Amino acid sequence: MNRTARRCLLLALLALSAAPAFASVDEFEHKVDQALERLYRSDPLARDATEHAIGVLVFPQVYKVGFGIGGALGDGALRVDGRTVQYYRTTALSFGFEIGAQGRTEVLLFTTQQALDGFRRSENWAVGIDGSVAVFDLGDGKSVDSDTIRAPIVGYIFDNKGLMYDLSLKGSKYWKISKR
C-alpha cells in the first residue's frame, strides 16, 4: 500500500472513530426505536414486514467515509420478539472510486429462522460470504413487494445524509459487542 493510500485510510479511520457514541443503553435503545419509526413512516408496509420477521437488526446511524479507500462503522441492536437480545457493530472497508462522507440508517429483517440462527452463530458475519441480503432503497416513494419479502434477509437503507451515494451493504461485516 503506497503512502497516499495509507494516509487516506488513516483519515477514513479517524473520521469514523469520531462518530458519536451513545451515552447509555437506554439512549441507544431510544435511537433504535426512533429508527424503526422513521422506517415505518418511509414505507407503510415496513411495520407489517418487521412484525412478521423472525429477527430485526437495527443500526440507527452508520457512518461511511471514503477517498479512494473507504470505511463504515455503526452500532446496532438485534431484536427478537420485540426485545433486544444482542448488540452488534457493523464495519466495512472498500476500495475504488469513492469520495465523501455520509450517515445512514440500516435495518435488516431476518425472515427465516435458519437465516437468523446462522447470523447469531457467527462471530463475524459478512454480507455476500455468510449470507446475501436483498437491499431495498426507500427513496422516491418506493415500497417493499412480495418478492423482496421472500428473501431470507431483507435490508433497508434510508435516511442518507451527506455527500456520498452508496446503497449497498457489500463488504459489510457484523460483530457481536456488549453495551454498558
ZILINWO-V791476 format. One record per helix or strand of 2 or more residues. SS is the DSSP state (H for helix, E for strand). FROM is the first residue (numbers start at 1). TO is the last residue. Records with the same first field share a line. If there is no record, write none. Layout:
SS=FROM-TO + FROM-TO
//
This chain:
H=3-17 + 25-42 + 46-52 + 113-121 + 139-141 + 146-149
E=55-80 + 83-110 + 124-127 + 134-137 + 153-162 + 173-177
//
